[in-house]
Amino acid sequence: MIEFKAIGIIHTPFIRSEGTPIQPRYADGACGTVELFAEYEAGLKDLDGFSHIFLLYHFHRSQGFNLELVPFMDTQSRGVFATRAPKRPNAIGLSLVALERIEGRVLHIQNVDILDGTPLLDIKPYVPEFDSCAGVRVGWFEKARKTVMTRRSDDRFT
Ligand SMILES: C[S@@+](CC[C@H](N)C(=O)[O-])C[C@H]1O[C@@H](n2cnc3c(N)ncnc32)[C@H](O)[C@@H]1O
């Protein structure tokens, strides 16, 4: 058994899945804030030097999971670990968002695909040298590449 404690709350304009962007890359202009709890504020030192950050969070509105599912962008069943579906054995989300500015313990972020009130588990800086890969294969997602930019979530998703 592993227990995590939320370190803050993510605030966004998205109160339900319908219409919520499905990934930060396709969430242009979607702004939000991360409110870090006061006891963790000292951990924000030097984060303002980074333009992008990873948010790790709990998909708190997801219920249950299936080890195989038809992903939102596909018509065939896939293994959950080959998808970004919110319904997963450990309901952990990962979003790479733009960090606009930090005011005290509030982070102003852009390009959010996260529902309002989501509990934050961690923040990590994006560093291209660590996080960007060459020669990438994207499996079943290859055929969805052309249409993904225009898609938005719906209530089936959570
Ligand atoms: C495909 S998931 C991708 C999330 C993240 N970028 C990832 O890859 O882990 C994005 C969708 O998750 C759903 N979602 C976001 N926050 C959630 C939450 N707190 N609980 C349940 N579902 C959530 C919304 O429907 C959103 O459109």
The ligand as a Gaussian input file, in Angstrom:
#p B3LYP/6-31G(d) Opt

LIG

0 1
 C       -6.813000      11.929000     -22.089000
 S       -6.686000      12.582000     -20.467000
 C       -4.999000      13.080000     -20.552000
 C       -4.536000      13.662000     -19.253000
 C       -3.029000      13.794000     -19.157000
 N       -2.489000      14.736000     -20.119000
 C       -2.363000      12.429000     -19.275000
 O       -1.902000      12.093000     -20.363000
 O       -2.294000      11.728000     -18.261000
 C       -7.484000      14.173000     -20.504000
 C       -8.916000      14.058000     -20.080000
 O       -8.949000      13.568000     -18.748000
 C      -10.136000      13.985000     -18.131000
 N       -9.766000      14.512000     -16.806000
 C       -9.027000      15.596000     -16.522000
 N       -8.931000      15.775000     -15.195000
 C       -9.598000      14.755000     -14.618000
 C       -9.871000      14.372000     -13.259000
 N       -9.420000      15.089000     -12.237000
 N      -10.607000      13.262000     -13.053000
 C      -11.085000      12.524000     -14.077000
 N      -10.870000      12.843000     -15.378000
 C      -10.144000      13.946000     -15.659000
 C      -10.756000      15.058000     -19.029000
 O      -11.848000      14.459000     -19.705000
 C       -9.646000      15.367000     -20.019000
 O      -10.142000      15.735000     -21.279000

